[in-house]
């Protein structure tokens, strides 16, 4: 469980580094988006037969970072549209 949280933080931090621009996200949002990305990466790796959902492998890690970047973009779009109201 602690490893899953640490992996979520690492994946979320890497996603924020990869995504250009400044993100207005806190540590908790980064953690949650990283955890969601890691679950998506694990599901994709499982579907491709390279590992289990909660198993850390290269393909799952790469997909997790890409998914977390996409989720950060969605979170920015949602919070940006709320701020404009």
N, C-alpha and C positions, 0 to 999 in steps of 0.2 A: 504494500500500500504506500509506504513512504517512497519507494523507488518510482512508483507511478506518478506521485506528486512531483518529485524531483525531475523526472523526465518531462512532465507537462510544463514545468517552469523553463527547462532548457529549450524545449521545442517552441514555446511561446516567445522566449527571448530571441531565439534565432529567427523566428518569423518576423518579429519587429525589426530586427537588423536587416533582413532581406527586403522588407517592404520599404519603398522610398517614402520620404516625407516624415513629418512628425505625427505620431499617434498620441491622442489624448486618452490613454488607457493607463489605469493603475496596475499595481502588482496583482491584485486579485483577478482583474479582467484578463491580464496576460496569462495567469495560471489557468483560468477556466477555458480560455480559447486554446491554450496549449494542450490541456487535457482532452478537449473535444477533438482537436487535430490528431492527437495520438490515438484516440479510439478509432477515428476514421482511417488513419494509416494502418492500424492493426487489422481493421476489417478488410481493407483492400489487400493487404499482405495475406490474410487468411483466405480470401477468395481466390487469389493467385496461387495458393498452395505453398507459399514460402515460409509460413510460420503461423503461430497462434495469435489471437487478438492481443493478448497482453505480453507477447514475446517481443523483445527488442531485436530487430534485424535491420539491415541497411535499407532495403526497399520500403519497409514500413516506416522507418525514420524519415526518409526523403518524402514519402507521401504525406506523412504527418506534418512536416514543415510546410509543404505546399498547401495542405488543407488549412493549417493555422493562418497562413498568409491570406487565404481567401476569406476565412472567418473574420480576420481583423478588418479586411475591407468591408465586409457586411456590417460589422459592428460600427465602423466609422460612418458608413452611410446611414445607419439607423440613428446614431447619436447626432450626426450632422443635420439630418432632417428635423429632429426634435428641437435642435438649437435655433433653427431658422424660424420656427413658429412664433 
